[in-house]
Amino acid sequence: MENTASRPKITVSAGGKGLVSQAGMLLLAEAARVTGLGQGLSAGLARWRAPRAVHDPGKILTDLAMAVALGGDCLADVAVLRAQPELAGPVASDPVVSRLISALAVGSPRALRAIRKARAAARERAWALAGDRAPGADGSLIPVDLDATIVLAHSEKEKAAPTWKKTYGFHPLAAFADHGAGASGEPLAILLRAGNAGSNTASEHIEVTRLALAQLPARLRRRVLIRTDSGGGTRDFVTWLASPSRRLHYSVGMTFTEDMQDAILALPERVWEPAYDAGGEVRPGAWVAELTGLLDLAGWPAGMRVIVRRERPHPGAQLRFTDINGHRFTAFATDAKTGQLADLELRHRRRARCEDRIRNAKDTGLRNLPLHGFTQNQLWCELVAMACELTTWMQMLALDGTARAWEPKRLRLRLFAAAGRLVRGGRRLLLRLAATWPWAGQFTAAITRLQALAPG
């Protein structure tokens, strides 16, 4: 019987030629090319390029975003690209990169506007190329999910502060465009905030929503559904969303109050309708009902409806003081005038995919803010957003099937970390992957699709 636990001793040397690792950076580079992200950054940041500078600021930021997408978590990780100029082209040195970030931080408002303008233009180009794969292509509303998260700081950084979770760091508020269940999503805005920033701050919810809307193609800004948890369920924010001039739609979580509890107790059992599970099927032990007519909504926007969900807690779940008669309740407000209650509640509950987007962003550079200055770390958040966008646009334009929903860790393991050999022949540079690599066919098909698209 052959012993499968044994393997031959492997001798390692550093004399290989024409070999590249992280060959998947080519997928990201092609995504940046076809969407025009690099060109837009170069044009917008031209004022920050010194007269005799060798490296273009737009190319530097694009390289940084690619390094973050590949798994980097600090500026110095751009060295992964610098070590492979055949794939990445000329890459700036660490001092040049640091000087650029410092210079952009000094001119922060203008620099951020230039970066965000380039991102918006690239997004419009990416969605146009994607056709019916793009969000809202079927005429439906585009869900934009808002949520905050905690980013820990392990050293003294500007505006790092104690958080409501008894930790220390920052409390950024982000907005993500949801691509649906069979695909991924992309960050539209990441607003960096001090660690002690509140969860129900209406002014910051309004600010991040404005930034998110500015990222969407102009023709789609009237077809947006804003979804938040109860942190966005403030009167000022909902009133702002409901303004007729904005023509936005909303589905906003609400904090339970005493009058809501009284209204629930007053509801007859016959008004409760079965709720749906994630697949749209009736879920045993869960019901929905409307509370609008039983609440005093004076001061809230006209036409706002309040819908409540009742469900039996999972076995072993700890009941909360807001739970009534052994049931758990959640409520949300919406402007929807039509639709079954169960459908509206399911649409709102799909906001939970925002948690996946936040987790993916933390796997793509948001877990730690590596710089000291607050404006520098806001620039880092823009790099994180670009890294997530390049990844998502590449999936949307080049991948099929379940690969469109692969998360960053899986993409890195199967595609980005692929190794290959560069071969010159017929005046061309060829990248050859191992024939035994299970995802080599997927890699080559994705590159072929991207290279067939015209540059942005």
Buried (B, 14 or more C-beta within 10 A) or exposed (E): EEEEEEEEEEEEEEEEEEEBBBBBBBBBBBBBBBBBBBBBBBBBBEEBBEEEBEBBBBBBBBBBBBBBBBBBBBBEBBBBBBEBEEBBEEBBEEEBBBBBBBBBBEBBEBBBEBBBBBBBBBBBBBBEBBEEBBBBBEEEBBBBBBBBBBBBBEEEBBBBBEBEEEEBBBBBBBBBBBBBEEBBBBBBBBBBBBBBBEBBBBEBBBBBBEBBBBBBBEEBBEBBBBBBBBBBBBEEBBBBBBEEEBEBBBBBBBEBEEEBBEBBEEBEEEEBBBBBEEEEEEBEEBBBBBBBEBBEBEEBBEEBBBBBBBBEBEEEEEEEEBBBEEBBBBBBBBBBEEEEBBBBBBBBBBBEBBEBBBBBBBBBBBBBBBBEBBBBBBBBBBBBBBBBBBBBBBBBBBBEEEBBBBBBEEBBEBBBBBEBBBEEEEEEEEBEBEEEBEBBEBBEEBBEBBEEBEEB
